[in-house]
Amino acid sequence: MESSLPQLFNNAKPFLAVILVQFGYAVMSIIAKFALNQGMSPHVLVAYRMAVASALIAPFAIVLERKSRPKMTLTIFAKIMLISLFEPVLDHNLYYTGLKYTTATFTTAMCNMLPTFTFAMACIFKLERVEIRRVHSQAKVVGTMVTVGGAMVMTLIKGPVLELPWTKGRNHLDQSGASGGHEHDLMKGTLMLMAGCCCWSCFIISQAVILKSYPAKLSLAALICTMGTVEGTILAFAVEWRNTSVWLFHLDSKFIAAIYGGMISAFAVTTLGSVMKKRGPVFVSAFNPLSLVIVAILGSFLLAEEICLGRVIGSIIIVIGLYLVLWGKSKDEPQSKPDGTLVRADQQMATINDGIQSSSP
């Protein structure tokens, strides 16, 4: 009995690790939304968050990969500059701006569309094989359409507000300010979130190419975070050049959002990378909807976010589409081999990247 307890704990560790990361992501969404509601610039949040992540990841990359790190060339450096522009700069800025216009729950649900966007773009660039006569390929195609349909339902259909035990009798505030501009802000936020997912997918596909010539995953993560900090700071200065006060903050929600965001990014790199080596990328991806549930509960409790029937139905449709795509991906031949592919901030981008690499020509 005593010998079985350590074995049971070892078997449970991947599950506990992924659940902990998803909970960390959910808390980050709530903190970020609260900071944005308090007037924090989404562009400044990205710059500060990436600076913290760089400071935390770089020492590990320097020490752990000092012997295995390949030589840096001008071509590789230029590629890293380019993909860091996709993610974290454009993706994070679009993500946080979309979060500002919508709700934490809505944003988290939309981010579950990432595998769909990645699959579609991989097909466009011929990195993904689609054999329409095979069931798993049909599942990926159908999952893509289902996910897009879920996003349309979430955006266009609101439905009645669902009263939860802790929200009964509470006066729900319009999440976007004046009621007249709510639908406009929701549509604008949706477009930004979808554009952010496209940038995220471009990053995944580009990363699959760079990893072939620069396989030091931790060092690549540190370099991307560092270049993202530089480029994100330049973008923030360009957008907020008339309002320098946005760079100032005290020990408040803005400070916590920047520090905690960097910490969860660094934590995800090390934790999810280890889990993927043992259980593979599909295992990690399967837990993505968990953060949606946590954010929905915390958002309604802490931010007084409305939970509407239409948004719930749309979220469920997106999750169904996500699992169809992931199931089809898991049945690809040859099957993806977990190799600890780079995992980055906010959501597990690289959970799909490993599968893309295995099916690329």
Secondary structure, 3 states (H helix, E strand, C coil): CCCHHHHHHHHHHHHHHHHHHHHHHHHHHHHHHHHHHCCCCHHHHHHHHHHHHHHHHHHHHHHHCCCCCCCCCHHHHHHHHHHHHHHHHHHHHHHHHHHHHCCHHHHHHHHCCHHHHHHHHHHHCCCCCCCCCCHHHHHHHHHHHHHHHHHHHHHHCCCCECCCCCCCCCCCCCCCCCHHHHHHHHHHHHHHHHHHHHHHHHHHHHHHHHHHHCCCHHHHHHHHHHHHHHHHHHHHHHHCCCCHHHHCCCCCHHHHHHHHHHHHHHHHHHHHHHHHHHHCHHHHHCCHHHHHHHHHHHHHHHCCCCCEHHHHHHHHHHHHHHHHHHHHHHCCCCCCCCCCCCCCCCCCCHHHHHHHHHHCC
